[in-house]
Amino acid sequence: MSRIFTSLILFALFIGLASKSFAQRGFEYYATKEGILIQYRWSRQNPVDPLSNAALSFRLTNQNEFPVIVALSVNFYRDKNHMFESKDNHYCIEPGQSLRGALAHMRFMAEGVTIEMTQEPWFSWDITGFSLKQVDSCR
């Protein structure tokens, strides 16, 4: 009995680690602005619920040779009508550093929109208000 239990725990750990490493992949290119590589990825807010809100995650990589503070806003649209804006997001990034996803507060929920709906012609999104400021350090 304990052997089965141990096997189940090891299997669950394997699945958990495999899904975590897979989650780090799959970012798509959005743009490079002022030395900042911007990539994005769509996922579900709740991975096990197919009707969960869509979540847009970013990865920002500082390709400059100096630390910067990046400010940006994220907008969602339905039939070109503004649905939601996440304003005044600020991220300090060291040279060569990448910040990504929820831990860096770069995950934005599209309320009432499923992951499938993000592929529909009526749905769109963009980044606005992008600005960059050189700083001495992020610490």
VEXDREN-2710 file (C-alpha; in Angstrom, 1 decimal):
% VEXDREN-2710
k/r/px/py/pz
1/MET/0.0/0.0/0.0
2/SER/2.8/2.4/0.9
3/ARG/4.6/1.6/-2.4
4/ILE/1.5/2.7/-4.4
5/PHE/1.1/5.8/-2.3
6/THR/4.8/6.7/-2.9
7/SER/4.4/6.0/-6.6
8/LEU/1.4/8.3/-6.8
9/ILE/3.3/11.1/-5.0
10/LEU/6.3/10.8/-7.3
11/PHE/4.0/10.8/-10.3
12/ALA/2.2/13.9/-9.1
13/LEU/5.6/15.7/-8.5
14/PHE/6.7/14.7/-12.0
15/ILE/3.5/16.1/-13.5
16/GLY/3.8/19.3/-11.5
17/LEU/7.4/19.9/-12.5
18/ALA/6.7/19.1/-16.1
19/SER/3.8/21.5/-16.3
20/LYS/5.8/24.3/-14.5
21/SER/8.7/24.0/-17.0
22/PHE/6.2/24.0/-19.9
23/ALA/4.6/27.1/-18.5
24/GLN/7.9/29.0/-18.8
25/ARG/7.9/28.4/-22.6
26/GLY/5.6/29.8/-25.3
27/PHE/6.0/33.5/-25.1
28/GLU/5.4/35.2/-28.5
29/TYR/7.1/38.3/-29.8
30/TYR/5.2/41.6/-29.5
31/ALA/7.7/44.3/-30.1
32/THR/11.1/45.8/-29.2
33/LYS/10.9/49.3/-27.8
34/GLU/13.8/51.4/-26.7
35/GLY/15.9/48.3/-26.0
36/ILE/13.1/46.4/-24.2
37/LEU/12.1/43.1/-25.7
38/ILE/8.3/42.6/-25.1
39/GLN/6.8/39.1/-25.3
40/TYR/3.4/37.8/-24.4
41/ARG/1.5/34.7/-23.7
42/TRP/-2.2/33.9/-23.2
43/SER/-3.4/31.4/-20.5
44/ARG/-6.4/30.8/-18.3
45/GLN/-6.7/32.6/-15.0
46/ASN/-7.7/29.1/-13.6
47/PRO/-5.8/26.5/-15.7
48/VAL/-8.4/23.7/-14.9
49/ASP/-11.5/25.7/-15.8
50/PRO/-12.1/26.0/-19.5
51/LEU/-14.5/28.9/-18.9
52/SER/-12.0/30.9/-16.8
53/ASN/-11.1/34.4/-17.7
54/ALA/-8.2/34.7/-20.1
55/ALA/-4.9/36.0/-18.6
56/LEU/-2.3/37.9/-20.6
57/SER/1.2/37.5/-19.3
58/PHE/4.3/39.5/-20.4
59/ARG/8.0/38.9/-20.4
60/LEU/10.1/42.1/-20.5
61/THR/13.8/41.8/-21.2
62/ASN/16.2/44.7/-20.8
63/GLN/18.6/44.6/-23.7
64/ASN/20.2/47.9/-22.7
65/GLU/23.5/48.3/-20.9
66/PHE/21.9/50.2/-18.0
67/PRO/19.0/49.6/-15.6
68/VAL/15.6/51.1/-16.6
69/ILE/12.1/51.7/-15.3
70/VAL/9.6/50.7/-17.8
71/ALA/6.1/52.2/-17.6
72/LEU/3.2/50.9/-19.7
73/SER/-0.5/50.4/-19.9
74/VAL/-2.4/47.3/-21.2
75/ASN/-5.8/47.8/-23.0
76/PHE/-8.4/45.2/-24.1
77/TYR/-11.0/46.0/-26.8
78/ARG/-14.3/44.5/-28.0
79/ASP/-15.2/45.5/-31.5
80/LYS/-12.6/48.3/-31.2
81/ASN/-14.5/49.6/-28.1
82/HIS/-12.4/50.0/-25.0
83/MET/-13.3/47.3/-22.4
84/PHE/-10.5/47.6/-19.8
85/GLU/-7.2/49.4/-19.2
86/SER/-4.5/48.6/-16.7
87/LYS/-2.7/51.9/-16.2
88/ASP/0.6/52.9/-14.8
89/ASN/2.4/49.7/-14.5
90/HIS/6.1/50.3/-13.5
91/TYR/8.9/47.7/-13.7
92/CYS/12.5/48.2/-12.8
93/ILE/14.8/46.0/-14.9
94/GLU/18.5/45.5/-14.6
95/PRO/20.6/45.1/-17.8
96/GLY/20.1/41.7/-19.3
97/GLN/17.4/40.8/-16.8
98/SER/13.9/39.4/-17.8
99/LEU/10.8/39.9/-15.7
100/ARG/7.8/37.7/-16.5
101/GLY/4.3/36.7/-15.5
102/ALA/2.3/36.9/-12.3
103/LEU/5.3/37.0/-9.9
104/ALA/6.4/40.2/-11.5
105/HIS/2.9/41.6/-11.6
106/MET/2.8/41.3/-15.4
107/ARG/-0.4/39.2/-15.7
108/PHE/-3.6/41.0/-16.8
109/MET/-7.1/39.4/-16.7
110/ALA/-9.5/39.9/-19.5
111/GLU/-12.7/39.8/-17.4
112/GLY/-15.5/37.9/-19.1
113/VAL/-13.3/36.8/-22.0
114/THR/-12.2/33.1/-22.3
115/ILE/-9.0/32.0/-23.9
116/GLU/-10.9/30.9/-27.0
117/MET/-12.5/34.4/-27.3
118/THR/-9.1/36.0/-27.5
119/GLN/-8.8/34.5/-31.0
120/GLU/-12.1/36.0/-32.2
121/PRO/-12.0/39.0/-34.6
122/TRP/-13.9/41.2/-32.3
123/PHE/-11.3/40.9/-29.5
124/SER/-8.0/42.9/-29.5
125/TRP/-5.5/44.3/-27.1
126/ASP/-2.4/46.6/-27.1
127/ILE/0.2/48.2/-25.0
128/THR/0.0/52.0/-24.7
129/GLY/1.7/54.7/-22.7
130/PHE/5.1/52.9/-23.0
131/SER/7.9/54.9/-21.6
132/LEU/11.4/54.2/-20.4
133/LYS/13.6/56.0/-17.8
134/GLN/17.3/55.2/-17.2
135/VAL/18.1/54.8/-13.5
136/ASP/21.3/54.1/-11.5
137/SER/20.0/50.8/-10.0
138/CYS/16.9/48.8/-9.3
139/ARG/17.9/48.2/-5.7
END
